[in-house]
C-alpha cells in the first residue's frame, strides 16, 4: 500500500539504508575495545580455542554483548514509538510510564529469591519481567484515564510515581539481602549488557520476534490512534482490540529486554523523536526504522561505555542518561507545533 507523500521505492530505500547502518554497526563495534585484537587471528580455525585470545575476545566478550545491545535497543525504541502513538504523548516511553520500574522489580525478585529456579526454567525471569510490565501499564492506564478520557499529565505523573515506588521496593530488597547480592543488583540497575554467552540472547529472541511482528502488523493502525480514538473508531478500527494487542506486545518486548539488561533509559525517547523529525510520523516507516536505529544506537553507546574510561567500564545506562537528559528537557521546553505528537 503506498504511503502518503512517500513512494514504495523511497520507503524501501530509507529502510534499506537503516538496515545497512544496523549491519555495519554490528560488524564494526565488536572490533573496537581497550584490548587490541586481530580479526584474522580470531577467525583462524587452525589455532586451538584455548590458545586463541583474539577469538575469545571477539566471540565470548564483545560479540554477545553487541548482539544483546542491538536487541535491547531495538525493543526499547519500538516500544517508545508504540506508546507515544497510542497515548498521544511525546514523553511516553517504557521509562516514563513506569514499565522499566515494574519490570525491574519483578526481575530483581526472581534474581534474588528464585535464582536457582530460573536456571531450571530459562524463561522465568523474562516472563516475570513481562508480567511486571503489563501490570504496571494497566495501573498507569487506569490512573491516567478520567471519565473515559486519557489525561496525559496524569498518565506521566502516575508512571513517575510508580517508578519511584518500585525503586523504593528494590532498595528495600537490597537492604535485606547480603552484600554480594546488593552489588549484583546495583550493577544490574544501572543498565548492564555484560554477558559472555549466547543463551540469554536465544531466550530473548522468541519474545522479541512475537512482539515486533504484532507491532509491525498494526503499524498503519498506529497512525489512526495518533489522532484520537473516536476518529479511529469511526474509520472502522476496532480500537479496544488493537489497543490491547499493542499494549501487550510493546510490554512484551520492553519487559523481556529489561529482564536481561536492566532499566536503560531514554532510548525509547531519543530515537523515535529524532526520526519523527527527520522522516515524519507515518508509523509504517517510523516503526521499522526506529527498531533498526534503536539497536544500532545502543550498540554504539555500549561500545563507548566499555572504551571511554578503559580499563574501567561504565554502565551503558549512564551513557544513555547523559545523552537523553538534555534531549528530554529539550522536548519539555520545545514549543508545540502542528506536526503530530512531537
C-alpha positions in Angstrom: 0.0 0.0 0.0 1.6 3.4 -1.0 2.5 5.7 1.9 1.1 9.2 1.8 3.8 11.5 0.4 6.3 8.6 0.1 6.6 6.1 -2.7 7.2 2.4 -2.0 10.6 2.8 -3.7 11.7 5.6 -1.4 10.2 3.7 1.6 12.4 0.7 1.0 15.3 2.9 0.2 15.1 4.5 3.6 14.5 1.2 5.4 17.4 -0.4 3.4 19.7 2.5 4.5 19.0 1.8 8.1 19.4 -1.9 7.6 22.9 -1.2 6.3 23.6 1.1 9.2 22.4 -1.6 11.6 24.6 -4.3 10.0 27.7 -2.1 9.7 27.3 -1.1 13.4 27.2 -4.8 14.4 30.2 -5.6 12.3 32.4 -2.7 13.4 31.6 -2.3 17.1 32.9 -5.8 18.1 36.3 -4.7 16.6 36.5 -1.8 19.0 37.7 -2.1 22.6 40.5 -1.4 25.0 42.2 -4.7 24.2 43.9 -5.0 20.7 42.5 -7.8 18.7 43.3 -9.3 15.2 40.3 -10.3 13.2 42.3 -12.6 11.1 43.7 -14.4 14.1 40.3 -14.5 15.7 38.9 -16.3 12.6 41.9 -18.6 12.3 40.4 -22.1 12.9 43.8 -23.7 12.8 44.5 -22.4 16.3 43.3 -24.2 19.4 40.4 -22.4 21.0 42.2 -22.2 24.4 45.3 -20.7 22.7 43.5 -18.1 20.7 42.8 -15.0 22.9 41.6 -13.0 19.9 38.8 -15.4 19.3 37.9 -15.4 23.0 37.7 -11.6 23.0 35.6 -11.4 19.8 33.2 -14.4 20.3 32.9 -14.5 24.1 33.3 -10.9 25.2 32.4 -8.4 22.5 30.0 -10.1 20.1 27.5 -11.4 22.7 27.1 -8.0 24.3 26.8 -6.3 21.0 24.0 -8.6 19.9 22.3 -8.1 23.3 22.7 -4.3 22.9 21.1 -4.5 19.4 18.1 -6.5 20.6 17.5 -4.4 23.7 18.0 -1.0 21.9 15.6 -2.1 19.1 13.0 -3.3 21.6 13.1 -0.1 23.7 12.9 2.2 20.6 10.0 0.2 19.1 8.1 0.3 22.5 8.7 4.0 22.7 7.2 4.6 19.3 4.2 2.4 20.1 3.4 4.1 23.5 3.7 7.6 22.0 1.3 6.8 19.2 -1.3 5.1 21.5 -1.2 7.6 24.3 -0.6 10.7 22.0 2.1 11.7 24.5 5.6 12.7 23.3 7.1 11.7 26.7 5.5 8.2 26.8 8.3 5.6 27.0 8.9 2.4 28.9 10.9 4.5 31.4 8.5 7.4 32.0 5.4 5.1 32.1 6.9 3.1 35.0 7.3 -0.1 32.9 11.1 -0.1 33.4 10.5 0.0 37.2 7.8 -2.7 37.2 9.9 -5.0 35.0 13.0 -4.3 37.1 11.2 -5.1 40.4 9.8 -8.4 39.0 13.2 -9.3 37.6 15.1 -8.5 40.8 12.7 -10.6 42.8 13.4 -13.6 40.6 17.1 -12.8 40.6 17.3 -12.7 44.4 14.7 -15.2 45.6 14.4 -17.6 42.7 17.9 -17.6 41.1 18.3 -21.4 41.2 14.8 -21.9 39.9 15.5 -19.6 36.9 18.4 -21.8 36.0 16.0 -24.7 35.6 13.3 -22.6 33.9 15.2 -20.3 31.5 12.1 -18.3 30.6 11.2 -17.5 34.2 13.0 -14.1 34.5 11.7 -12.6 31.2 8.2 -13.9 31.9 8.2 -12.3 35.3 9.5 -9.0 33.8 6.8 -9.1 31.2 4.2 -9.7 33.9 5.6 -6.7 35.8 5.4 -4.6 32.7 1.8 -5.5 31.9 0.6 -4.9 35.4 2.4 -1.5 35.6 1.0 -0.4 32.3 -2.5 -1.4 33.4 -2.2 0.6 36.6 -0.8 3.6 34.8 -3.6 3.5 32.2 -6.3 3.2 34.9 -4.9 6.0 36.9 -4.5 8.2 33.8 -8.0 7.8 32.5 -10.7 10.1 33.8 -14.3 9.9 32.6 -13.3 8.0 29.5 -10.5 10.5 28.6 -6.8 9.8 28.9 -5.2 12.6 30.8 -1.6 13.0 29.5 -0.3 14.8 32.6 -1.9 12.4 35.0 -0.5 9.5 32.9 3.1 10.6 33.2 2.7 11.5 36.9 1.3 8.0 37.5 4.2 6.5 35.6 6.8 8.5 37.5 5.1 7.8 40.9 5.0 4.1 40.3 8.7 4.1 39.1 9.6 5.8 42.5 7.6 3.2 44.4 9.2 0.3 42.5 12.6 1.8 43.1 11.9 2.0 46.8 10.8 -1.6 46.8 14.1 -2.6 45.1 16.0 -0.6 47.7 14.2 -2.5 50.4 15.2 -5.8 48.8 18.8 -4.6 48.5 18.8 -3.7 52.2 17.5 -7.2 53.2 19.9 -9.3 51.1 23.6 -10.0 51.6 26.3 -7.5 50.3 27.2 -9.8 47.4 23.6 -9.7 46.0 23.4 -6.0 46.7 26.4 -5.3 44.4 24.9 -7.6 41.7 21.5 -5.7 41.9 23.2 -2.3 41.8 25.2 -3.2 38.7 22.1 -4.6 37.0 20.0 -1.5 37.9 22.5 0.9 36.2 21.9 -0.9 32.9 24.3 -3.7 32.1 24.9 -5.6 28.9 27.9 -7.5 30.3 27.2 -11.1 29.1 29.7 -13.6 27.8 27.4 -16.3 26.4 24.6 -16.6 23.9 21.9 -18.4 25.9 20.2 -15.1 27.1 20.1 -13.9 23.5 18.5 -17.2 22.4 15.9 -16.9 25.2 15.1 -13.3 24.3 14.7 -13.7 20.6 11.3 -15.6 20.5 9.7 -12.9 22.7 11.1 -10.2 20.5 10.0 -11.8 17.3 6.5 -12.3 18.5 6.1 -8.8 19.9 7.6 -6.9 17.0 5.6 -8.9 14.5 2.3 -7.7 16.1 3.6 -4.1 16.2 4.5 -4.1 12.5 1.2 -5.7 11.6 -0.6 -2.8 13.4 1.8 0.0 12.2 -0.9 1.5 10.0 -3.4 1.4 12.9 -1.0 3.5 15.0 -1.4 6.3 12.5 -5.2 6.4 13.3 -4.6 6.0 17.1 -2.2 9.0 17.0 -5.2 11.2 16.1 -7.9 10.2 18.6 -9.8 7.1 19.5 -13.2 8.4 18.3 -11.9 9.1 14.8 -10.1 5.8 14.6 -13.4 4.0 15.6 -15.3 5.9 13.0 -12.9 4.8 10.3 -13.6 1.2 11.2 -10.7 0.4 13.6 -11.5 -1.9 16.4 -9.8 0.4 18.9 -10.1 -1.8 22.1 -8.8 -4.9 20.4 -5.9 -3.1 18.7 -5.0 -1.1 21.8 -4.9 -4.4 23.9 -2.7 -6.0 21.3 -0.3 -3.1 21.2 -0.2 -2.8 25.0 0.6 -6.4 25.4 3.2 -6.6 22.5 5.0 -3.5 23.5 5.1 -4.6 27.1 6.4 -8.0 26.0 9.4 -6.6 24.0 10.3 -3.9 26.6 9.8 -6.1 29.7 11.7 -9.1 28.5 14.5 -6.9 27.2 14.8 -5.1 30.6 14.9 -8.5 32.3 18.3 -9.2 30.8 19.8 -5.6 30.5 18.3 -3.8 33.5 16.4 -0.5 33.1 18.2 1.5 30.4 16.5 4.9 30.0 15.9 7.4 27.2 16.4 5.0 24.2 12.7 5.0 23.6 12.6 8.8 23.8 15.6 9.8 21.7 15.3 7.6 18.7 11.6 8.0 17.9 11.7 11.7 18.3 14.8 12.2 16.2 13.4 10.0 13.4 10.0 11.6 13.6 11.6 15.0 12.9 13.6 13.6 10.0 11.1 11.2 8.4 7.7 12.2 9.5 5.1 10.5 11.7 3.9 7.6 9.4 4.4 4.6 11.7 4.6 2.2 8.7 8.0 3.8 8.2 8.8 5.2 11.6 8.4 1.8 13.5 10.8 -0.4 11.5 13.3 2.4 11.1 13.2 3.2 14.9 13.7 -0.5 15.6 16.8 -0.6 13.5 18.2 2.7 14.7 17.5 1.9 18.3 19.5 -1.3 18.0 22.4 0.5 16.4 22.3 3.4 18.9 22.6 1.1 21.9 25.4 -0.9 20.4 27.3 2.4 19.9 26.5 3.5 23.4 27.7 0.2 24.8 30.9 0.4 22.8 31.5 3.9 24.2 30.7 2.6 27.8 33.4 -0.1 27.6 36.1 2.0 25.9 35.9 5.7 27.1 37.4 5.1 30.5 39.1 1.8 29.9 40.1 -0.3 31.7 37.2 1.0 33.9 33.8 0.1 32.3 30.8 2.4 32.6 27.3 1.1 32.8 25.6 1.7 29.4 22.7 3.3 31.3 25.0 6.1 32.3 25.8 6.9 28.6 22.2 6.9 27.5 21.2 9.1 30.5 23.9 11.6 29.7 22.6 11.8 26.1 19.0 11.6 27.0 18.7 14.0 29.9 19.3 17.2 27.8 17.1 15.7 25.0 14.2 15.2 27.5 14.5 18.8 28.7 14.5 20.0 25.1 11.2 18.2 24.4 9.7 19.8 27.5 10.6 23.3 26.5 10.1 22.9 22.8 7.1 25.0 21.6 4.2 22.9 20.2 3.8 22.7 16.5 1.1 21.2 14.3 3.2 18.3 13.3 1.8 15.5 15.3 2.6 14.4 18.8 6.1 15.8 18.8 
